[in-house]
Amino acid sequence: MNTFNCLLIIALLIFSSVGNAGTGVAIDPDKAQAYTPAPENLKARERFQDNKFGIFLHWGLYSQLGGVGSPYGAEWIMEDLRISGPKYQRLAEFFNPTGFNAEQWVKAFKEAGAKYIVITSKHHDGFAMYDSKVSNFDIVDSTPYKKDPIKELANSAHKHGLQLFFYYSQLDWHHPDYYPWGRTGHYTKREKSGDWEKYLQFQDAQLKELLTQYGPIGGIWFDGWWDQEDSHNWDNWQLQRTYKMIHELQPATLIVNNHHRFTVPGEDYQGFEQQLPTNQERLGELPLEMAQTMNGSWGFSLTDDNYKTTKELVQTLVSAAGRNSNYLLNTGPMPNGKIQPENLKTFAEIGQWLKVFGKSIYGTRGGPISPQSWGVSTHNDESIFIHILNWQADTLSIELATPIKFATNLRTSEPVNFKQLEGAITLESLKFDNDEYVQVIE
């Protein structure tokens, strides 16, 4: 990044529309069954890609410990500090998030420019953040709070036009039938026995609850498959069976699995954790999403103040869009049910940026120019947007054969001079302002 550390977006109005940037073909694992997505699902994928920006929420019993002493993230504190199951369950006795207000959450996310929300319905600790009928280890049955915050969140999200997705951990450090154990959860003091098929039935029963009690669900965000990757049990997840059930209950519900492998049939988009999709990745034809933390922890951390600046986050959002990817930005709500104030401030600043420059993000696709050392491009049916992230000179030449009609400053509507000949366009008299997140030219 140059010393100005600025972002320049250029929207070039063109005579004809341009096509989507192509990607490779996903590799199917052994035993995979064919999957033909329903028309509702294909339409939901288009909406998902149009939305571009979502908010991720990691909230659970672990939030009360604030990640203190956990080197890998607050949500992993049970594993990191080797807390036994019986002791960890005590956290439920005083988990009482009376400060939770779904309307305040959703309004803040909407003002941030987010179009969808992903919340942890159950994390690796096995605690359900909703009213589960197949387990008492949930926020309604095991805590003094006695209410279902996800029900309130779903009602508010639907009211304000934001889609709701559910994170669901396939890995479970609490359930007695999650056996054989994988690479984690060896300090819980559970019996070394269990019925794997019964656990899968429990998992699918909880998923059915989530898909039948909270209205239309945008997607299921799976995590934890990788726990069994090194065990002889790795191929017994019955993913096809679970995916089929989800799509039968809600055909438009999208499925992503954070398994760190290539997508498998039944999955509807491909996820990336803490990294941008790159040309070196084996990308499939499915929509893409990058998930990222605002500091170093997914769950609420009392001590991690290493927050990325708003400029850094906006530039990552743009870089994701330029790679044809959505951007899912995480915050860990506090144990009282409130969003961290420093995160709310950042959300508001991102929202102000998107109000001005959102036309270069929402409804666009990556390309037609692949990511370059100077930045990325996006496009819609009328415009090509050149996002310059690393450039100091007042001119920039780009290979582009599409005939260009005119270019203007997106913020001021001032014209931008350019020359186009022999398959390239040269943008002239570029100016940079280090005090702005971005300098925008249309």
C-alpha positions in Angstrom: 0.0 0.0 0.0 1.4 3.4 -0.9 1.8 6.3 1.6 -1.4 7.9 0.6 -3.2 4.5 1.4 -6.2 5.7 -0.6 -8.9 4.0 -2.6 -10.0 5.3 -6.0 -13.1 4.0 -7.7 -13.8 4.8 -11.3 -17.2 4.0 -12.8 -16.9 3.9 -16.6 -20.2 4.0 -18.4 -20.2 1.7 -21.3 -22.3 1.1 -24.4 -23.0 -2.6 -23.7 -23.1 -4.8 -20.6 -20.2 -7.1 -19.7 -20.3 -10.7 -18.6 -19.3 -12.2 -15.3 -15.7 -13.1 -14.6 -15.3 -16.9 -15.0 -14.1 -19.2 -12.3 -12.9 -22.8 -12.2 -15.0 -25.9 -11.6 -15.6 -27.2 -8.1 -14.2 -30.7 -7.3 -16.7 -33.2 -6.0 -15.6 -35.5 -3.2 -16.1 -39.2 -3.3 -19.6 -40.5 -2.7 -21.1 -37.2 -3.7 -24.6 -37.2 -5.2 -25.8 -35.0 -8.0 -27.5 -31.7 -6.9 -29.9 -29.7 -9.1 -30.8 -26.4 -7.3 -34.4 -25.4 -7.3 -35.4 -22.2 -9.2 -36.0 -20.5 -5.9 -32.4 -21.4 -4.9 -30.9 -20.0 -8.1 -32.8 -16.8 -7.5 -31.6 -16.6 -3.9 -28.0 -17.0 -5.1 -28.5 -13.9 -7.3 -29.9 -11.9 -4.4 -27.1 -13.1 -2.2 -24.5 -11.8 -4.7 -26.4 -8.5 -5.1 -26.4 -8.0 -1.3 -22.6 -8.1 -1.1 -22.3 -7.1 2.6 -23.4 -8.9 5.8 -22.9 -8.9 9.5 -21.6 -12.0 11.4 -22.5 -12.4 15.1 -20.7 -14.8 17.4 -22.7 -14.8 20.7 -23.0 -17.5 23.3 -22.0 -18.7 26.8 -18.4 -18.0 26.0 -19.1 -14.3 25.7 -19.3 -14.1 29.5 -15.6 -15.0 29.9 -14.5 -12.3 27.5 -11.8 -14.6 25.9 -9.4 -13.8 28.8 -6.5 -16.3 28.6 -7.7 -17.8 25.3 -5.1 -17.5 22.6 -7.2 -18.5 19.6 -10.4 -16.5 20.1 -13.0 -16.0 22.8 -15.5 -18.5 21.3 -12.8 -21.3 21.8 -12.2 -20.6 25.5 -13.8 -23.9 26.7 -11.3 -25.8 24.6 -8.3 -23.5 25.1 -8.6 -23.4 28.9 -9.6 -27.1 29.1 -12.8 -26.3 31.0 -14.8 -29.4 31.7 -18.4 -29.8 30.6 -19.9 -29.7 34.1 -18.0 -26.5 35.0 -18.7 -24.8 31.6 -22.5 -25.5 32.0 -22.5 -23.3 35.1 -22.1 -20.3 32.8 -25.7 -20.9 31.8 -26.8 -20.2 35.4 -25.9 -16.5 35.2 -26.2 -15.8 31.5 -28.9 -13.1 31.5 -28.5 -10.7 28.5 -31.2 -8.2 29.6 -29.6 -5.5 27.4 -30.4 -7.3 24.2 -32.7 -5.3 21.9 -33.3 -6.9 18.5 -34.6 -3.6 17.0 -31.5 -1.7 18.0 -29.3 -4.4 16.5 -31.1 -4.6 13.2 -31.3 -0.9 12.8 -27.6 -0.5 13.4 -26.8 -3.2 10.9 -29.1 -1.7 8.3 -27.5 1.7 8.8 -24.1 0.0 8.3 -25.3 -0.9 4.8 -25.6 -4.6 5.6 -28.2 -6.7 3.7 -28.0 -9.9 5.7 -27.2 -11.2 9.2 -25.5 -14.5 10.2 -25.8 -15.4 13.9 -24.5 -18.4 15.8 -27.5 -20.6 16.6 -25.1 -23.2 18.2 -21.3 -23.0 18.4 -18.8 -25.7 19.2 -19.7 -25.7 22.9 -23.1 -27.2 22.0 -25.2 -24.4 23.6 -28.2 -23.4 21.6 -29.0 -19.7 21.4 -32.6 -20.4 20.7 -35.5 -22.4 22.2 -34.6 -26.0 21.1 -37.1 -28.7 21.9 -34.5 -31.5 21.5 -32.1 -30.1 24.0 -32.3 -28.4 27.4 -28.8 -26.9 26.9 -30.2 -23.7 25.4 -30.9 -20.1 26.4 -34.6 -20.7 27.3 -34.3 -23.8 29.4 -30.9 -23.3 31.0 -30.6 -19.6 31.8 -32.4 -17.0 33.9 -33.1 -15.1 30.7 -35.8 -17.5 29.6 -36.4 -15.9 26.3 -35.5 -16.7 22.7 -33.4 -13.8 21.3 -33.2 -15.4 17.8 -37.0 -15.3 17.6 -36.9 -11.5 18.3 -34.0 -11.1 15.9 -35.8 -13.0 13.1 -38.9 -10.9 13.6 -37.0 -7.6 13.5 -34.8 -8.7 10.5 -37.9 -9.7 8.5 -39.5 -6.4 9.4 -36.6 -4.3 8.2 -35.8 -6.3 5.1 -32.6 -8.0 6.2 -32.1 -11.7 5.5 -31.3 -14.0 8.5 -28.8 -16.8 8.2 -27.9 -19.3 10.9 -24.4 -20.4 11.8 -24.6 -24.0 13.0 -21.6 -26.0 14.4 -21.5 -29.6 13.4 -18.8 -30.1 16.0 -20.3 -30.4 19.5 -18.2 -30.5 22.7 -21.4 -31.1 24.9 -23.5 -33.8 23.2 -22.8 -37.3 24.6 -23.3 -39.0 21.2 -20.7 -36.9 19.4 -18.3 -39.8 19.3 -15.7 -40.8 18.2 -14.2 -37.5 19.2 -12.3 -35.5 16.5 -9.2 -33.3 17.0 -10.9 -31.2 19.7 -13.1 -31.6 22.8 -10.9 -34.0 24.7 -11.1 -32.2 28.1 -14.8 -32.2 28.6 -15.0 -35.3 30.9 -17.6 -36.9 28.7 -17.8 -40.6 28.5 -15.7 -42.1 25.7 -18.7 -43.6 24.0 -21.7 -42.5 21.9 -23.8 -43.2 18.9 -22.8 -41.2 15.9 -26.0 -41.8 14.0 -28.0 -40.5 17.0 -25.9 -37.4 17.0 -26.6 -36.8 13.3 -30.3 -37.2 14.0 -30.0 -34.7 16.8 -28.2 -32.3 14.5 -30.8 -32.6 11.8 -33.6 -32.2 14.4 -32.1 -28.8 15.5 -31.7 -27.7 11.9 -35.3 -28.6 11.3 -36.3 -26.4 14.3 -34.3 -23.5 12.9 -35.9 -23.9 9.4 -39.5 -24.2 10.7 -39.8 -21.8 13.6 -38.3 -18.5 12.3 -39.8 -17.8 8.9 -37.8 -17.6 5.7 -34.1 -18.3 6.4 -31.5 -17.0 4.0 -28.9 -19.7 4.7 -27.3 -22.2 7.0 -23.6 -21.5 7.7 -22.0 -24.8 8.7 -18.8 -25.1 10.7 -16.9 -27.9 12.5 -16.8 -30.6 9.8 -13.0 -30.3 9.9 -13.0 -31.6 13.5 -13.2 -35.2 12.1 -10.9 -34.6 9.1 -8.0 -36.6 10.7 -10.2 -39.4 12.1 -11.6 -42.5 10.5 -15.0 -40.9 11.0 -14.4 -38.0 8.5 -16.7 -39.3 5.7 -19.6 -40.2 8.0 -21.2 -36.8 8.2 -24.0 -37.7 5.8 -23.8 -34.2 4.3 -26.0 -35.1 1.3 -28.8 -36.3 3.6 -28.7 -33.2 5.7 -28.5 -30.8 2.7 -31.4 -32.6 1.1 -33.5 -32.0 4.2 -32.7 -28.3 4.3 -33.5 -27.8 0.7 -36.8 -29.7 1.0 -37.9 -27.6 4.0 -36.8 -24.3 2.4 -35.6 -24.5 -1.2 -34.3 -20.9 -1.3 -32.1 -21.5 1.8 -28.5 -21.3 0.8 -25.9 -23.7 2.3 -22.2 -23.0 2.9 -19.8 -25.2 4.8 -16.7 -23.8 6.4 -14.9 -27.1 5.9 -11.8 -25.6 4.2 -12.2 -27.9 1.2 -13.8 -27.6 -2.2 -17.5 -27.2 -2.3 -19.6 -30.4 -2.5 -23.0 -31.0 -4.1 -25.7 -29.5 -2.1 -23.7 -26.4 -1.1 -24.8 -23.1 -2.7 -21.8 -20.8 -2.1 -18.2 -21.1 -1.1 -16.8 -19.5 2.0 -13.4 -18.1 2.9 -12.3 -17.4 6.5 -10.1 -14.4 7.2 -8.8 -14.3 3.6 -9.8 -13.0 0.3 -10.5 -15.4 -2.6 -7.4 -15.3 -4.8 -6.4 -16.5 -8.3 -4.4 -19.2 -6.6 -7.5 -20.7 -4.9 -9.4 -23.6 -6.5 -12.7 -21.7 -7.0 -15.9 -23.2 -8.1 -18.8 -21.7 -10.1 -20.7 -20.9 -6.9 -21.0 -17.4 -5.3 -18.2 -16.5 -2.9 -18.1 -15.0 0.6 -15.2 -13.8 2.8 -15.8 -13.7 6.6 -13.5 -11.5 8.7 -13.2 -10.3 12.3 -12.9 -6.7 13.3 -10.1 -7.5 15.7 -8.6 -11.0 16.2 -11.5 -12.8 17.9 -14.9 -13.9 16.6 -16.5 -13.9 20.1 -16.5 -10.9 22.5 -13.0 -10.3 23.8 -12.4 -8.1 26.8 -8.7 -7.5 26.0 -8.3 -7.6 22.2 -8.3 -4.0 21.1 -6.4 -4.7 17.9 -9.2 -3.3 15.8 -8.9 -2.8 12.1 -9.5 0.8 11.0 -12.7 1.7 9.0 -10.5 2.4 6.0 -9.0 -1.1 6.2 -12.4 -2.7 6.4 -13.8 -0.6 3.6 -10.8 -1.5 1.4 -11.3 -5.2 2.2 -15.0 -4.9 1.3 -14.0 -3.4 -2.0 -11.3 -6.1 -2.5 -13.8 -8.8 -1.9 -16.3 -7.3 -4.3 -13.6 -7.1 -6.9 -13.0 -10.9 -6.5 -16.7 -11.5 -7.1 -17.2 -12.1 -3.3 -19.5 -11.0 -0.6 -18.0 -9.6 2.6 -19.2 -10.9 6.0 -17.9 -8.7 8.8 -18.0 -10.1 12.4 -18.8 -8.6 15.8 -19.0 -10.4 19.1 -21.9 -9.1 21.2 -21.2 -8.5 24.9 -22.7 -10.9 27.5 -25.3 -8.3 28.4 -26.7 -8.5 24.9 -25.3 -5.2 23.6 -23.1 -4.6 20.6 -19.6 -3.3 21.5 -19.8 0.5 21.1 -16.5 0.7 19.2 -17.9 -1.7 16.7 -21.1 0.3 16.4 -19.0 3.4 15.6 -17.2 1.5 12.8 -20.5 0.1 11.4 -21.9 3.6 11.2 -18.8 4.9 9.4 -19.0 2.0 6.9 -22.6 2.8 6.4 -21.8 6.5 5.6 -19.3 5.3 3.0 -21.8 2.9 1.4 -24.4 5.6 1.1 -22.1 7.5 -1.2 -20.3 4.7 -3.0 -22.6 1.8 -2.7 -23.5 1.8 -6.4 -20.0 0.4 -7.0 -20.6 -2.5 -4.7 -24.3 -3.5 -4.5 -25.6 -5.5 -7.4 -22.2 -5.7 -9.0 -20.0 -8.7 -10.0 -16.3 -9.1 -10.2 -14.4 -8.1 -13.3 -14.0 -7.6 -16.2 -10.4 -6.9 -15.2 -8.9 -9.5 -12.8 -7.3 -8.2 -9.6 -4.1 -6.3 -10.2 -1.3 -4.9 -8.1 -3.1 -1.5 -8.3 -6.5 -2.7 -7.3 -9.7 -4.5 -8.5 -12.7 -4.0 -10.7 -16.5 -4.6 -10.5 -19.3 -4.2 -13.0 -23.0 -4.1 -13.5 -25.0 -3.9 -16.7 -24.2 -0.2 -17.3 -20.8 0.5 -15.7 -17.3 -0.8 -15.1 -15.9 0.2 -11.7 -12.1 0.4 -11.4 -11.0 0.4 -7.7 -7.5 1.6 -7.3 -5.9 0.6 -4.0 -2.2 1.0 -4.7 -1.3 3.9 -7.0 0.3 7.3 -6.7 0.8 8.6 -10.2 -1.8 11.0 -11.8 -2.3 8.7 -14.7 -3.2 5.0 -14.9 -3.4 2.8 -18.0 -5.7 -0.2 -18.0 -6.2 -2.9 -20.6 -9.8 -2.5 -21.6 -11.3 -2.9 -25.1 -14.9 -2.0 -24.2 -15.9 1.3 -25.7 -16.2 4.0 -23.0 -18.7 6.9 -23.2 -17.6 9.1 -20.4 -16.2 9.1 -16.8 -17.1 11.4 -13.9 -16.2 11.8 -10.2 -18.7 9.7 -8.3 -18.7 12.0 -5.3 -18.6 15.4 -7.1 -19.9 14.6 -10.6 -16.9 16.3 -12.1 -15.7 14.9 -15.4 -12.5 12.8 -15.5 -10.3 13.0 -18.6 -9.4 9.8 -20.3 -7.9 8.4 -23.6 -8.9 5.1 -25.1 -7.1 3.4 -28.0 -5.7 0.0 -29.0 -7.5 -2.0 -26.3 -6.5 0.2 -23.3 -7.8 3.2 -21.5 -5.6 5.8 -19.7 -7.2 7.8 -16.9 -5.7 11.2 -16.5 -5.3 13.9 -13.8 -6.0 11.5 -10.9 -6.0 13.2 -7.5 -5.7 11.5 -4.1 -6.9 12.8 -0.7 -5.4 11.0 2.3 -8.1 12.3 4.6 -10.8 10.3 2.8 -11.5 6.5 3.0 -11.8 6.6 -0.8 -11.6 9.1 -3.6 -14.3 8.3 -6.1 -14.4 9.1 -9.8 -17.3 8.1 -12.0 
